[in-house]
Amino acid sequence: MGGLFYCYIYFRNGVIVSMLFHAFWNLLPFLSECLRIASEVP
């Protein structure tokens, strides 16, 4: 489903915008994991 979304964004706005959406989507779980690790530090 994500691939179809990025394909749609690519054809509407170009490769840069599609890459930015993909980077933001990958940033969310990364930040979530960083916050989880930071909360475990004594």
C-alpha distance matrix in Angstrom:
0.0 3.8 5.4 5.3 6.5 8.9 10.0 10.9 12.6 14.3 15.7 16.8 18.3 18.7 17.9 19.6 17.6 14.3 16.0 17.3 14.0 12.8 16.3 16.3 13.1 15.0 18.2 17.5 17.7 20.5 22.5 22.0 23.4 26.2 27.2 27.3 29.5 31.7 32.3 33.6 36.2 39.6
3.8 0.0 3.8 5.4 5.0 6.2 8.5 9.8 10.5 12.1 14.3 15.3 16.0 16.1 15.0 16.3 14.4 11.1 12.4 13.6 10.4 9.0 12.5 12.7 9.7 11.6 14.8 14.5 15.1 17.5 19.6 19.6 21.0 23.4 24.7 25.2 27.2 29.1 30.1 31.5 33.8 37.4
5.4 3.8 0.0 3.8 5.4 5.1 6.0 8.5 9.8 10.2 12.3 14.1 15.0 14.5 13.1 15.2 14.0 10.3 11.7 13.9 11.4 9.7 13.3 14.4 12.0 13.3 16.8 17.2 17.7 19.6 22.0 22.4 23.5 25.8 27.4 27.9 29.6 31.6 32.9 34.2 36.3 39.9
5.3 5.4 3.8 0.0 3.8 5.5 5.0 6.1 8.6 9.7 10.6 12.2 14.0 14.2 13.8 16.2 14.5 11.2 13.6 15.4 12.7 12.0 15.8 16.4 14.2 16.2 19.3 19.4 20.3 22.5 24.5 24.8 26.3 28.6 29.9 30.5 32.4 34.3 35.4 36.9 39.1 42.7
6.5 5.0 5.4 3.8 0.0 3.8 5.4 5.1 6.2 8.5 10.1 10.6 11.9 12.7 12.6 14.3 11.9 9.0 11.7 12.8 9.7 9.9 13.6 13.6 11.7 14.3 17.0 17.0 18.5 20.7 22.2 22.6 24.5 26.6 27.6 28.6 30.7 32.2 33.3 35.1 37.2 40.8
8.9 6.2 5.1 5.5 3.8 0.0 3.8 5.4 5.0 5.9 8.6 9.7 10.1 10.0 9.1 10.9 9.1 5.7 8.2 10.0 7.7 7.4 11.2 12.0 10.7 12.9 15.6 16.4 17.9 19.5 21.3 22.3 23.9 25.6 27.1 28.3 30.0 31.5 32.9 34.7 36.5 40.1
10.0 8.5 6.0 5.0 5.4 3.8 0.0 3.8 5.4 4.9 6.3 8.6 9.9 9.4 9.2 12.0 10.8 7.7 10.5 12.9 11.1 10.9 14.5 15.7 14.5 16.4 19.2 20.2 21.6 23.1 25.0 26.0 27.5 29.2 30.8 31.9 33.5 35.1 36.7 38.3 40.1 43.8
10.9 9.8 8.5 6.1 5.1 5.4 3.8 0.0 3.8 5.4 5.3 6.1 8.5 9.4 10.5 12.9 10.8 8.6 12.2 13.6 11.5 12.4 15.9 16.4 15.4 18.0 20.4 20.9 22.8 24.5 26.0 26.9 28.8 30.5 31.7 33.0 34.9 36.2 37.5 39.5 41.4 44.9
12.6 10.5 9.8 8.6 6.2 5.0 5.4 3.8 0.0 3.8 5.6 5.1 5.7 7.0 8.1 9.7 7.1 5.6 9.3 10.3 8.5 10.2 13.3 13.6 13.4 16.1 18.0 18.9 21.1 22.5 23.7 25.0 27.1 28.3 29.5 31.2 33.0 34.0 35.5 37.6 39.3 42.9
14.3 12.1 10.2 9.7 8.5 5.9 4.9 5.4 3.8 0.0 3.8 5.5 5.5 4.5 5.2 8.0 7.0 5.2 8.5 10.5 9.9 10.8 13.7 14.9 15.0 17.0 19.1 20.6 22.6 23.6 25.1 26.7 28.4 29.5 31.1 32.8 34.2 35.3 37.2 39.1 40.5 44.2
15.7 14.3 12.3 10.6 10.1 8.6 6.3 5.3 5.6 3.8 0.0 3.8 5.9 5.9 8.0 11.0 10.0 8.9 12.2 14.1 13.4 14.5 17.4 18.5 18.4 20.6 22.8 24.0 26.0 27.2 28.7 30.1 31.9 33.1 34.6 36.2 37.8 39.0 40.6 42.6 44.2 47.8
16.8 15.3 14.1 12.2 10.6 9.7 8.6 6.1 5.1 5.5 3.8 0.0 3.8 6.2 9.3 11.1 9.2 9.2 12.9 13.7 12.9 14.9 17.6 18.0 18.3 20.9 22.6 23.6 26.1 27.3 28.3 29.7 31.9 32.9 34.1 35.9 37.7 38.6 40.1 42.4 43.9 47.4
18.3 16.0 15.0 14.0 11.9 10.1 9.9 8.5 5.7 5.5 5.9 3.8 0.0 3.8 7.0 7.9 6.1 7.4 10.5 11.0 11.0 13.4 15.5 15.9 17.0 19.4 20.7 22.1 24.8 25.5 26.3 28.2 30.3 31.0 32.2 34.4 35.9 36.5 38.3 40.6 41.9 45.4
18.7 16.1 14.5 14.2 12.7 10.0 9.4 9.4 7.0 4.5 5.9 6.2 3.8 0.0 3.7 5.7 5.9 6.5 8.9 10.4 11.2 12.7 14.6 16.0 17.1 18.9 20.4 22.3 24.7 25.1 26.3 28.4 30.1 30.7 32.3 34.4 35.6 36.4 38.5 40.5 41.6 45.3
17.9 15.0 13.1 13.8 12.6 9.1 9.2 10.5 8.1 5.2 8.0 9.3 7.0 3.7 0.0 3.8 5.6 5.1 6.1 8.6 10.0 10.4 12.1 14.2 15.3 16.4 18.1 20.4 22.5 22.6 24.1 26.4 27.7 28.2 30.2 32.2 33.1 34.1 36.3 38.2 39.2 42.9
19.6 16.3 15.2 16.2 14.3 10.9 12.0 12.9 9.7 8.0 11.0 11.1 7.9 5.7 3.8 0.0 3.8 5.4 5.1 6.2 8.7 9.8 10.4 12.3 14.2 15.3 16.2 18.8 21.2 20.9 22.1 24.6 26.1 26.2 28.1 30.4 31.2 31.8 34.2 36.2 37.0 40.6
17.6 14.4 14.0 14.5 11.9 9.1 10.8 10.8 7.1 7.0 10.0 9.2 6.1 5.9 5.6 3.8 0.0 3.8 5.4 5.0 6.3 8.6 9.8 10.6 12.3 14.3 15.1 17.0 19.8 20.0 20.8 23.1 25.0 25.3 26.8 29.1 30.4 30.9 32.9 35.2 36.2 39.8
14.3 11.1 10.3 11.2 9.0 5.7 7.7 8.6 5.6 5.2 8.9 9.2 7.4 6.5 5.1 5.4 3.8 0.0 3.8 5.4 5.2 6.2 8.6 10.0 10.6 12.4 14.2 16.0 18.2 18.8 20.2 22.1 23.7 24.6 26.2 28.1 29.4 30.4 32.3 34.3 35.6 39.2
16.0 12.4 11.7 13.6 11.7 8.2 10.5 12.2 9.3 8.5 12.2 12.9 10.5 8.9 6.1 5.1 5.4 3.8 0.0 3.8 5.5 5.0 6.1 8.6 9.8 10.5 12.1 14.6 16.6 16.5 18.1 20.4 21.6 22.2 24.2 26.2 27.1 28.0 30.3 32.1 33.1 36.8
17.3 13.6 13.9 15.4 12.8 10.0 12.9 13.6 10.3 10.5 14.1 13.7 11.0 10.4 8.6 6.2 5.0 5.4 3.8 0.0 3.8 5.4 5.0 6.1 8.5 9.8 10.3 12.7 15.3 15.2 16.0 18.5 20.2 20.4 22.1 24.4 25.5 26.0 28.2 30.3 31.3 34.9
14.0 10.4 11.4 12.7 9.7 7.7 11.1 11.5 8.5 9.9 13.4 12.9 11.0 11.2 10.0 8.7 6.3 5.2 5.5 3.8 0.0 3.8 5.5 5.1 6.1 8.7 9.8 11.1 13.8 14.6 15.5 17.3 19.3 20.1 21.4 23.4 25.0 25.8 27.5 29.7 31.1 34.7
12.8 9.0 9.7 12.0 9.9 7.4 10.9 12.4 10.2 10.8 14.5 14.9 13.4 12.7 10.4 9.8 8.6 6.2 5.0 5.4 3.8 0.0 3.8 5.4 5.0 6.2 8.5 10.4 12.1 12.8 14.5 16.2 17.6 18.8 20.6 22.1 23.4 24.7 26.6 28.3 29.8 33.5
16.3 12.5 13.3 15.8 13.6 11.2 14.5 15.9 13.3 13.7 17.4 17.6 15.5 14.6 12.1 10.4 9.8 8.6 6.1 5.0 5.5 3.8 0.0 3.8 5.4 5.1 6.0 8.9 10.9 10.5 12.1 14.5 15.7 16.2 18.2 20.1 21.0 22.0 24.2 26.1 27.1 30.8
16.3 12.7 14.4 16.4 13.6 12.0 15.7 16.4 13.6 14.9 18.5 18.0 15.9 16.0 14.2 12.3 10.6 10.0 8.6 6.1 5.1 5.4 3.8 0.0 3.8 5.4 4.9 6.6 9.6 9.9 10.4 12.6 14.6 15.1 16.4 18.6 20.0 20.7 22.5 24.7 26.0 29.6
13.1 9.7 12.0 14.2 11.7 10.7 14.5 15.4 13.4 15.0 18.4 18.3 17.0 17.1 15.3 14.2 12.3 10.6 9.8 8.5 6.1 5.0 5.4 3.8 0.0 3.8 5.5 5.7 7.8 9.4 10.6 11.7 13.7 15.1 16.4 17.8 19.6 20.8 22.3 24.2 26.0 29.6
15.0 11.6 13.3 16.2 14.3 12.9 16.4 18.0 16.1 17.0 20.6 20.9 19.4 18.9 16.4 15.3 14.3 12.4 10.5 9.8 8.7 6.2 5.1 5.4 3.8 0.0 3.8 5.6 6.2 6.7 9.0 10.5 11.4 12.9 14.9 16.1 17.3 18.9 20.7 22.2 23.8 27.5
18.2 14.8 16.8 19.3 17.0 15.6 19.2 20.4 18.0 19.1 22.8 22.6 20.7 20.4 18.1 16.2 15.1 14.2 12.1 10.3 9.8 8.5 6.0 4.9 5.5 3.8 0.0 3.8 5.8 5.1 6.1 8.5 9.9 10.4 12.2 14.2 15.3 16.2 18.2 20.2 21.4 25.1
17.5 14.5 17.2 19.4 17.0 16.4 20.2 20.9 18.9 20.6 24.0 23.6 22.1 22.3 20.4 18.8 17.0 16.0 14.6 12.7 11.1 10.4 8.9 6.6 5.7 5.6 3.8 0.0 3.8 5.4 5.3 6.2 8.7 10.0 10.7 12.4 14.4 15.4 16.7 18.8 20.6 24.1
17.7 15.1 17.7 20.3 18.5 17.9 21.6 22.8 21.1 22.6 26.0 26.1 24.8 24.7 22.5 21.2 19.8 18.2 16.6 15.3 13.8 12.1 10.9 9.6 7.8 6.2 5.8 3.8 0.0 3.8 5.5 4.9 6.1 8.5 9.8 10.4 12.2 14.1 15.3 16.8 18.8 22.4
20.5 17.5 19.6 22.5 20.7 19.5 23.1 24.5 22.5 23.6 27.2 27.3 25.5 25.1 22.6 20.9 20.0 18.8 16.5 15.2 14.6 12.8 10.5 9.9 9.4 6.7 5.1 5.4 3.8 0.0 3.8 5.4 5.2 6.2 8.7 9.9 10.7 12.3 14.3 15.7 17.1 20.8
22.5 19.6 22.0 24.5 22.2 21.3 25.0 26.0 23.7 25.1 28.7 28.3 26.3 26.3 24.1 22.1 20.8 20.2 18.1 16.0 15.5 14.5 12.1 10.4 10.6 9.0 6.1 5.3 5.5 3.8 0.0 3.8 5.4 4.9 6.1 8.5 9.8 10.3 12.2 14.4 15.7 19.2
22.0 19.6 22.4 24.8 22.6 22.3 26.0 26.9 25.0 26.7 30.1 29.7 28.2 28.4 26.4 24.6 23.1 22.1 20.4 18.5 17.3 16.2 14.5 12.6 11.7 10.5 8.5 6.2 4.9 5.4 3.8 0.0 3.8 5.5 5.2 6.2 8.7 9.9 10.7 12.7 14.9 18.2
23.4 21.0 23.5 26.3 24.5 23.9 27.5 28.8 27.1 28.4 31.9 31.9 30.3 30.1 27.7 26.1 25.0 23.7 21.6 20.2 19.3 17.6 15.7 14.6 13.7 11.4 9.9 8.7 6.1 5.2 5.4 3.8 0.0 3.8 5.4 5.0 6.2 8.5 9.9 10.9 12.9 16.5
26.2 23.4 25.8 28.6 26.6 25.6 29.2 30.5 28.3 29.5 33.1 32.9 31.0 30.7 28.2 26.2 25.3 24.6 22.2 20.4 20.1 18.8 16.2 15.1 15.1 12.9 10.4 10.0 8.5 6.2 4.9 5.5 3.8 0.0 3.8 5.4 5.2 6.1 8.6 10.1 11.0 14.7
27.2 24.7 27.4 29.9 27.6 27.1 30.8 31.7 29.5 31.1 34.6 34.1 32.2 32.3 30.2 28.1 26.8 26.2 24.2 22.1 21.4 20.6 18.2 16.4 16.4 14.9 12.2 10.7 9.8 8.7 6.1 5.2 5.4 3.8 0.0 3.8 5.5 5.0 6.1 8.8 10.3 13.5
27.3 25.2 27.9 30.5 28.6 28.3 31.9 33.0 31.2 32.8 36.2 35.9 34.4 34.4 32.2 30.4 29.1 28.1 26.2 24.4 23.4 22.1 20.1 18.6 17.8 16.1 14.2 12.4 10.4 9.9 8.5 6.2 5.0 5.4 3.8 0.0 3.8 5.5 5.3 6.6 9.2 12.4
29.5 27.2 29.6 32.4 30.7 30.0 33.5 34.9 33.0 34.2 37.8 37.7 35.9 35.6 33.1 31.2 30.4 29.4 27.1 25.5 25.0 23.4 21.0 20.0 19.6 17.3 15.3 14.4 12.2 10.7 9.8 8.7 6.2 5.2 5.5 3.8 0.0 3.8 5.4 5.2 6.8 10.4
31.7 29.1 31.6 34.3 32.2 31.5 35.1 36.2 34.0 35.3 39.0 38.6 36.5 36.4 34.1 31.8 30.9 30.4 28.0 26.0 25.8 24.7 22.0 20.7 20.8 18.9 16.2 15.4 14.1 12.3 10.3 9.9 8.5 6.1 5.0 5.5 3.8 0.0 3.8 5.4 5.5 8.9
32.3 30.1 32.9 35.4 33.3 32.9 36.7 37.5 35.5 37.2 40.6 40.1 38.3 38.5 36.3 34.2 32.9 32.3 30.3 28.2 27.5 26.6 24.2 22.5 22.3 20.7 18.2 16.7 15.3 14.3 12.2 10.7 9.9 8.6 6.1 5.3 5.4 3.8 0.0 3.8 5.6 8.0
33.6 31.5 34.2 36.9 35.1 34.7 38.3 39.5 37.6 39.1 42.6 42.4 40.6 40.5 38.2 36.2 35.2 34.3 32.1 30.3 29.7 28.3 26.1 24.7 24.2 22.2 20.2 18.8 16.8 15.7 14.4 12.7 10.9 10.1 8.8 6.6 5.2 5.4 3.8 0.0 3.8 6.2
36.2 33.8 36.3 39.1 37.2 36.5 40.1 41.4 39.3 40.5 44.2 43.9 41.9 41.6 39.2 37.0 36.2 35.6 33.1 31.3 31.1 29.8 27.1 26.0 26.0 23.8 21.4 20.6 18.8 17.1 15.7 14.9 12.9 11.0 10.3 9.2 6.8 5.5 5.6 3.8 0.0 3.8
39.6 37.4 39.9 42.7 40.8 40.1 43.8 44.9 42.9 44.2 47.8 47.4 45.4 45.3 42.9 40.6 39.8 39.2 36.8 34.9 34.7 33.5 30.8 29.6 29.6 27.5 25.1 24.1 22.4 20.8 19.2 18.2 16.5 14.7 13.5 12.4 10.4 8.9 8.0 6.2 3.8 0.0
